[in-house]
Amino acid sequence: MSRKLEVRKLTNRLRVFLKALARCVAFPLQLIHRLFRTLLQLYSRRRQFLPIHRDGCLERVAGSLQPPILPLSNRTQLQVPPLSGSAANSFVSLLPVHAPTSTNHGQQLPPTVAPVLSQCQSEFRPTTPSLVKRYNKSATIKREVKLVNIPAVTRDYSDTEDSGNWCARVHPEGALYFHNTVRGIYTDSYMRDERRRSSMTSCIDELLALITCGLQLRSGDIELVVELTRTQNNHRVCRYYFVDHPNRLLFWLHDIPTARIFDGVLGVEKWSHIKYAIQHQYWQHCELYPSDKLPCAQLLKELKEVVVHASAEVITTDLSLSPFDSDELSKILDLIDRFEDNVQGAHYTCVIVRFMRYFSRAQFFNFCGLPEARLNADQPLFVKEKQSKLIVALSWAINVALFDAPRSHMEELRRVWVDRSINSPRWKNFNSKLSSEWSGITMYSTVMVAVDVSFLAVPSVTIQNVGSVTVISTYISLFCIVGSLVVSLFLTRQNRMYGQESADAAVIFLTRVTGSVFGTKSLATVHGLPYAMLLWGMVYFIIAFSYQVFTSTPIITLATTGSACGIVALFTLWLVSAARDFHILPWLQARLRVFDDKCRILSQTRCWPRL
């Protein structure tokens, strides 16, 4: 009976414990459930009252770091300018703006395009050549073996599908696109599908119906690029942009956000500066859709002038803003010299406009044509932000603890990562230096590991207590050196993965790495860790070795080794201070001179008592 009572008591206690545990667990779960329910209700209410943006780029605008440079308005009607005029003036009048304040923009034209999107069956979204979905298409070819018998005497291997007025073109890279030579329209959509072709025709008619100022598409002057897509709700979306070849610009019939056009460049305000960003997109269009009507001979002459000037800059200074280094510029010049007199053709056009695109992008990044233009690679253009005193103090403490390694790496990083933009030749040189430094540190760390292990095997060290200064310092030295070895190997591998990428990928990588509170100082600290840990390992080994020497030697040996150690330490500190541009003797002379001047002033102003 007693055992049954004990089992019942134990069962009752276990039941009470489980009930209490269930209550304790249920309460936080209820709180989490209510929290998620409230957030879901708030999100659904916010989605109900959000305005519908026809440009489809609401997320990119919200996440952009660009200032609102274009004063847009929902009631502002769009303007399409005539083809005459300069490039800058033509570009400004293409965008919806308020009454201009500068005489360069001309007078405001009457409204010529009415916003009738609510009556259209299609949704029009302005796009750019950089957003054309050519290089990120999904795979559609199945892994199947299909055997086809080629008929006898077959000499025509063209596809038999009808594409209407659209002519199939093959890009030099191999991409298939279609060109309407009559109306001057390009598209990457597959026009051999009758349903898509009819949808494309209706979309183009709706889009051109918005133009009421007499603007006509002419192949060679004004062209149109259209791309059909579908939303998740199976709603038809027409992405487009117009091309103005005489002015080398793009324009649109709707407002377009500048997040993708500016590529993360901050402080863009001037129209003449925005023109270079639009020209960069124009050259990218010419590369995607090469045309035989482009003046390739004139473009080749302009490109040769730009490349020769960039080569002269690279030769005469190490602060060149060229997007290519000296070897690459020499190869480009050799390539240009190999061009024949007749440079008409898709392959020639793609080569020329690709190089023009790189130089135009560099002009935009360096604020070309503005009073604040960047004239050398080390010149920052933005006002330096003030950091908090706590961050400054922590940075100073970390820099001192790591033997000034973060500061030196910070200086190198600032020469590469200027205003959060990268110069490609400097980026490659910077990564090659880092790889050489970390490879040397790896070799030194391996040697120091062998030295520490050999020192621990010395009989006079092994017979000591485990808690002695010699053994503890040697253990710490081993840990520091092994850490330096591991970090240097990891950083070398990361540098091989990310260091040889293009400038665009490098910008994304550095932006992600330097996104902490410390900014670029965090990356400089990481780069200096292998060097700092190797030095700490050497310092602790010197402590262990010095303690072993100076605690168990006669007076004569102590005096001689102490004198030699002091002389070596003096010369080492002298070389370190000279390398850090800190000279002790001039500093002492300056302090003595100031002290003598103060004594002389006191002696002259002292009032002596009269006799």
SULHULIN-V586084 format. One record per residue. N is the residue number from 1. SS is DSSP state (H for helix, E for strand, L for the rest). PHI is phi in whole degrees, -180 to 180 (999 if undefined). NEAR is the number of other C-alpha atoms within 10 Angstrom. Layout:
n=(N;N)
ss=(SS;SS)
phi=(PHI;PHI)
near=(NEAR;NEAR)
This chain:
n=(1;2;3;4;5;6;7;8;9;10;11;12;13;14;15;16;17;18;19;20;21;22;23;24;25;26;27;28;29;30;31;32;33;34;35;36;37;38;39;40;41;42;43;44;45;46;47;48;49;50;51;52;53;54;55;56;57;58;59;60;61;62;63;64;65;66;67;68;69;70;71;72;73;74;75;76;77;78;79;80;81;82;83;84;85;86;87;88;89;90;91;92;93;94;95;96;97;98;99;100;101;102;103;104;105;106;107;108;109;110;111;112;113;114;115;116;117;118;119;120;121;122;123;124;125;126;127;128;129;130;131;132;133;134;135;136;137;138;139;140;141;142;143;144;145;146;147;148;149;150;151;152;153;154;155;156;157;158;159;160;161;162;163;164;165;166;167;168;169;170;171;172;173;174;175;176;177;178;179;180;181;182;183;184;185;186;187;188;189;190;191;192;193;194;195;196;197;198;199;200;201;202;203;204;205;206;207;208;209;210;211;212;213;214;215;216;217;218;219;220;221;222;223;224;225;226;227;228;229;230;231;232;233;234;235;236;237;238;239;240;241;242;243;244;245;246;247;248;249;250;251;252;253;254;255;256;257;258;259;260;261;262;263;264;265;266;267;268;269;270;271;272;273;274;275;276;277;278;279;280;281;282;283;284;285;286;287;288;289;290;291;292;293;294;295;296;297;298;299;300;301;302;303;304;305;306;307;308;309;310;311;312;313;314;315;316;317;318;319;320;321;322;323;324;325;326;327;328;329;330;331;332;333;334;335;336;337;338;339;340;341;342;343;344;345;346;347;348;349;350;351;352;353;354;355;356;357;358;359;360;361;362;363;364;365;366;367;368;369;370;371;372;373;374;375;376;377;378;379;380;381;382;383;384;385;386;387;388;389;390;391;392;393;394;395;396;397;398;399;400;401;402;403;404;405;406;407;408;409;410;411;412;413;414;415;416;417;418;419;420;421;422;423;424;425;426;427;428;429;430;431;432;433;434;435;436;437;438;439;440;441;442;443;444;445;446;447;448;449;450;451;452;453;454;455;456;457;458;459;460;461;462;463;464;465;466;467;468;469;470;471;472;473;474;475;476;477;478;479;480;481;482;483;484;485;486;487;488;489;490;491;492;493;494;495;496;497;498;499;500;501;502;503;504;505;506;507;508;509;510;511;512;513;514;515;516;517;518;519;520;521;522;523;524;525;526;527;528;529;530;531;532;533;534;535;536;537;538;539;540;541;542;543;544;545;546;547;548;549;550;551;552;553;554;555;556;557;558;559;560;561;562;563;564;565;566;567;568;569;570;571;572;573;574;575;576;577;578;579;580;581;582;583;584;585;586;587;588;589;590;591;592;593;594;595;596;597;598;599;600;601;602;603;604;605;606;607;608;609;610;611)
ss=(L;H;H;H;H;H;H;H;H;H;H;H;H;H;H;H;H;H;H;H;H;H;H;H;H;H;H;H;H;H;H;H;H;H;H;H;H;H;H;H;H;H;H;H;H;H;H;H;H;L;L;L;L;L;L;L;L;H;H;H;H;H;L;L;L;L;L;L;L;L;L;L;L;L;L;L;L;E;L;L;L;L;L;L;L;L;H;H;H;H;H;H;H;H;L;L;L;L;L;L;L;L;H;H;H;L;L;L;L;L;L;L;E;L;L;L;H;H;H;L;L;L;E;E;E;E;L;L;H;H;H;L;L;L;L;L;L;L;L;L;L;L;L;L;L;L;L;L;L;L;L;L;L;L;L;L;L;L;L;L;L;L;L;L;L;E;E;E;E;E;L;L;L;L;L;E;E;E;E;E;L;L;L;L;E;E;E;L;L;L;L;L;L;H;H;H;H;H;H;H;H;H;H;H;H;H;H;H;H;L;L;L;L;L;L;L;L;E;L;L;L;E;E;E;E;E;E;E;E;E;L;L;L;L;L;E;E;E;E;E;E;E;E;E;L;L;L;L;E;E;E;L;L;L;L;L;L;L;H;H;H;H;L;L;L;L;L;L;L;L;H;H;H;H;H;H;H;H;H;H;H;H;H;H;H;H;H;H;L;L;L;L;L;L;L;H;H;H;H;H;H;H;H;H;H;H;H;H;H;H;H;H;H;H;H;H;L;L;L;L;L;L;L;L;L;H;H;H;H;H;H;H;H;H;H;H;H;L;L;L;L;L;L;L;L;H;H;H;H;H;H;H;H;H;H;H;H;H;H;H;H;H;H;H;H;L;L;L;L;L;L;L;L;L;L;L;L;L;L;L;L;L;L;L;L;L;L;L;H;H;H;H;H;H;H;H;H;H;H;H;H;L;L;L;H;H;H;H;H;H;H;H;H;H;H;H;E;E;L;L;E;E;L;H;H;H;H;H;H;H;H;H;H;H;H;H;H;H;H;H;H;H;H;H;H;H;H;H;H;H;H;H;H;H;H;H;L;L;H;H;H;H;L;L;L;L;L;L;H;H;H;H;H;H;H;H;H;H;H;H;H;H;H;H;H;H;H;H;H;H;H;H;H;H;H;H;H;H;L;L;L;L;H;H;H;H;H;H;H;H;H;H;H;L;L;L;L;L;L;H;H;H;H;H;H;H;H;H;H;H;H;H;H;H;H;H;H;H;H;H;H;H;H;H;H;H;H;H;H;H;L;L;L;L;H;H;H;H;H;H;H;H;H;H;H;H;H;H;H;H;H;H;H;H;H;H;H;H;H;L;L;L;L;H;H;H;H;H;H;H;H;H;H;H;H;H;H;H;H;H;H;H;H;H;H;L;L;L;L;L;L)
phi=(999;-64;-67;-64;-64;-64;-66;-64;-60;-65;-65;-63;-64;-66;-66;-65;-63;-66;-64;-65;-65;-65;-64;-65;-80;-69;-63;-65;-66;-65;-63;-64;-63;-65;-64;-66;-66;-65;-63;-65;-65;-63;-66;-66;-66;-66;-68;-70;-101;-74;-72;-88;-95;-77;-79;68;-123;-64;-66;-69;-70;-67;-90;-81;-99;-85;-75;-74;-88;-106;-74;-89;-147;-71;-94;-75;-90;-87;-128;-118;-83;-69;-78;-83;112;-74;-67;-67;-66;-65;-68;-65;-75;-77;-102;-75;-136;-79;-59;-69;-103;-113;-73;-71;-85;78;-83;-74;-84;-66;-64;-122;-127;-99;-77;-110;-64;-67;-95;-88;-82;-110;-106;-100;-128;-65;-136;-132;-60;-70;-103;-66;-86;-106;-97;-130;-77;-78;-75;-128;-85;-93;-82;-133;-90;-119;-98;-122;-87;-81;-62;-67;57;-87;-126;-119;-112;-81;-69;-92;-68;-83;-120;67;-84;-93;-100;-74;-125;-116;-70;-54;-80;114;-75;-100;-140;-124;-132;-92;-70;-75;-102;71;-126;-116;-159;-97;-69;-81;-88;-85;-93;-64;-65;-68;-66;-68;-65;-64;-63;-65;-65;-66;-63;-64;-69;-71;-69;-74;-91;-123;-102;88;-73;-124;-78;-135;-64;114;-115;-116;-128;-131;-118;-126;-143;-95;-136;-128;-84;-67;-88;60;-95;-77;-123;-112;-97;-152;-162;-100;-120;-110;-68;-59;-98;56;-140;-115;-150;-137;-101;-135;-65;-130;-72;-104;-63;-80;-75;-84;57;81;-76;-96;76;-82;-136;-84;-67;-65;-78;-64;-59;-67;-67;-69;-65;-61;-68;-64;-65;-68;-62;-63;-77;-73;-127;-67;-121;-74;-88;-73;-76;-64;-65;-67;-64;-65;-66;-64;-64;-65;-63;-65;-69;-65;-65;-65;-65;-64;-65;-65;-72;-90;-149;-98;-111;-70;-95;-66;-75;-127;-85;-65;-64;-66;-65;-64;-66;-65;-64;-62;-66;-65;-66;-81;-67;-83;-65;-95;-104;-75;145;-64;-68;-62;-63;-63;-66;-67;-71;-66;-68;-62;-65;-65;-71;-67;-67;-64;-63;-68;-65;-98;55;-63;84;-110;-60;-96;-61;-79;-106;-143;-68;-95;-88;-82;-111;-96;-67;-73;-80;-81;-99;-70;-64;-66;-65;-65;-66;-65;-64;-64;-64;-66;-64;-68;-67;-103;59;64;-70;-61;-66;-65;-70;-66;-64;-67;-69;-67;-73;-98;-100;-87;54;58;-132;-119;-93;-59;-61;-68;-63;-66;-65;-62;-72;-66;-64;-62;-63;-66;-64;-69;-66;-64;-65;-61;-66;-63;-65;-63;-65;-67;-62;-64;-65;-64;-65;-67;-67;-68;-85;-67;-59;-66;-87;-70;-79;-78;-69;-63;-89;-74;-65;-63;-68;-63;-63;-67;-61;-64;-61;-63;-62;-64;-71;-64;-62;-62;-65;-67;-65;-65;-65;-66;-67;-63;-66;-63;-67;-69;-80;-108;-74;-96;-81;-72;-65;-64;-66;-66;-63;-64;-66;-68;-64;-70;-74;-94;-86;-85;-67;-78;69;-69;-65;-66;-67;-65;-65;-64;-66;-90;-63;-59;-64;-67;-68;-65;-66;-63;-62;-67;-63;-68;-67;-63;-64;-64;-67;-66;-63;-66;-78;-84;-106;-141;-130;-66;-66;-63;-63;-63;-66;-67;-67;-65;-63;-63;-64;-65;-64;-63;-64;-64;-65;-65;-64;-64;-66;-66;-66;-68;-67;-87;61;-127;-106;-74;-62;-60;-66;-65;-63;-65;-67;-65;-65;-66;-66;-63;-64;-65;-65;-65;-66;-66;-68;-77;-91;-73;-93;-86;-73;-76;-82)
near=(6;7;8;9;10;11;12;12;12;12;12;12;12;12;12;12;12;12;12;12;11;11;12;11;11;12;11;11;12;11;11;12;11;12;12;12;12;12;11;12;12;11;11;11;11;10;11;8;8;8;8;9;9;16;16;18;17;14;9;13;16;10;9;19;15;19;13;14;13;16;9;14;11;8;7;15;19;24;25;23;20;12;15;10;12;10;17;18;18;21;24;21;21;18;21;22;18;13;11;13;9;8;7;10;16;14;12;12;12;9;13;16;17;15;15;10;14;8;8;11;13;19;18;23;21;21;25;22;22;15;11;18;13;15;8;7;7;8;6;6;6;6;6;6;6;5;6;6;5;7;7;6;6;7;7;6;6;6;8;7;10;12;15;13;14;21;15;18;16;12;16;17;9;8;12;15;20;21;21;17;15;11;16;18;21;22;22;21;19;17;24;18;13;14;10;14;18;13;16;19;12;14;24;18;11;19;19;15;12;16;17;14;13;10;13;14;18;15;18;16;17;20;21;24;22;23;20;19;13;10;8;6;6;8;12;17;19;21;21;24;19;21;24;21;18;15;20;18;23;25;26;21;25;20;21;23;20;20;19;16;19;20;16;17;19;15;14;18;13;12;15;19;19;20;21;25;22;22;21;27;23;27;26;21;22;22;24;23;24;21;17;14;13;17;12;19;17;9;15;20;12;13;20;16;12;15;21;15;12;20;21;13;16;19;11;9;9;12;15;22;24;24;20;21;20;16;11;13;19;15;11;18;16;11;11;18;10;9;12;10;7;9;16;16;15;17;14;19;25;22;14;23;24;18;17;23;22;16;22;21;20;19;21;24;25;23;22;17;14;11;7;12;16;18;14;14;19;17;15;19;14;11;7;8;6;7;10;8;9;9;12;13;11;12;18;15;12;16;20;13;14;20;16;18;21;27;20;15;19;20;13;15;19;17;19;22;23;16;19;16;18;21;21;20;18;23;20;17;13;16;17;15;12;18;19;12;15;23;16;13;20;24;11;16;28;14;12;20;19;11;15;20;13;10;19;15;12;10;9;11;17;13;9;12;11;11;9;13;17;25;21;17;22;25;18;17;27;25;17;23;29;21;18;28;24;15;21;27;18;12;18;20;13;11;16;13;10;14;22;14;16;13;18;12;13;19;17;11;14;18;16;10;13;15;12;12;10;16;13;20;21;18;19;23;23;15;22;25;20;28;27;22;24;24;19;21;28;20;16;21;25;16;18;24;18;15;15;17;16;15;9;11;12;10;10;9;13;15;13;11;16;15;12;12;12;12;12;12;12;12;11;12;12;15;14;13;13;12;10;11;9;13;14;12;9;10;11;11;11;12;11;12;12;11;11;12;11;11;11;10;10;11;11;8;8;8;8;7;5;4;3)
